[in-house]
Amino acid sequence: MSKDKRLNVLLIDDEPERVEALTEALHKLGHNVVCHLPNTSDLNKHVEESLPDIVIIDMDSPNRDTLESMATMSRNNPRPIVFFAEKQNDHKTMSDAINAGVSAYIADGLQPERVTAIIDTAIAHFDAHSSLKAELDKARNQLADRKIIEKAKGMLMKHQGCDEEQAYQTLRKIAMDRHQSLPVVAQNVIEALKGLTGMGK
């Protein structure tokens, strides 16, 4: 996500004066408030409907319902979240908010003149976290794929009386002939051999 582009913002605040001040500050920066809510109820649903680039929340402190709403949104429709806390909160509250998906937690309330820097920071943190998560997911998937392939090779070796290299080449040939990935073929071989011989039960 580019930090220089015009952003569509979902704004959550129940104080009309603060809403007006922040909306004006965002508009001056070229951003657009596409949705305004008084609280985080049904946050995930509103994000699905309004498709904001960023969520900005301005309230005293995050209560349990707010934390749960942010966590649900972060799982299902991840977006950068900026949280302006109007009250000073303890370390655990801030930590809980960050674990729920907050990209930037501002403990001294809303200051319109700092909005640009805060938004840029939130987007940078969100992008970095997203990249790290993608790399972790990729590594997990690769590990899972390797386990499936190793299991299929072992079952082929036992079933066909071949060595590991021959089993691997058998899997590769099936994958090439069927235009399928090696993990998909390995899973199919496992299921087929289970059905034939009861192996792997």
C-alpha positions, 0 to 999 in steps of 0.5 A, a space after each residue: 500500500 502506497 503511503 502517498 496515495 489518497 486514502 479511504 478512511 473508516 473513522 470510529 469516534 463518538 465525539 462529534 467535535 473530534 470527528 469534525 476536527 479529524 475529518 477536516 484534517 483528513 480532507 485537507 490531506 486529500 483523504 476521504 472518510 468513507 464511513 463514520 461509526 460511533 463504536 466498533 460494533 460490526 466493524 468487520 462487516 462495515 470494512 467489508 462494505 466500505 472497503 477502507 484503506 485504513 481504520 482510524 479509531 479515537 476513543 478513551 481506551 480499547 475495551 474488550 469488545 473493541 479488542 475483539 472487533 479489531 482482532 476479527 477484522 484483522 483476521 478477515 479483512 486486514 487493514 492498517 489500524 490507527 488507535 488514538 487513546 484519549 486516556 493514558 493506558 497501561 502497557 498491557 492495554 497497549 500490548 493487547 491493542 497491538 496484538 489485536 491488529 493495531 498498527 499505530 497506538 497513540 497514547 496522548 490522543 488525537 492531534 490533527 497536525 500529526 495525522 500524516 506522520 502517524 498514518 505513514 507509520 501505521 501503513 509502514 508497520 502494517 506492510 512490514 507485518 504483512 510481508 513477514 506473515 506472508 513469508 511465514 505462511 509460505 515457509 509453513 506451506 513449504 514445510 507441509 508440502 515437504 512432509 506430504 512428499 516424504 510420506 508419499 515417497 516412503 509409501 511408494 518405496 514400501 509398495 514398489 520395493 524401490 529406493 528413495 530416488 526412484 520413488 521421487 522420480 515416479 512422483 515427478 513423472 506423474 506430476 509432469 504427465 498430469 500437469 499438477 504440482 508435486 504436493 498435489 500428486 503426493 497427496 493423491 498417491 497417499 490416498 490411492 495407496 491407502 485405498 489399495 493396501 490399507 497403508 498409512 492407517 
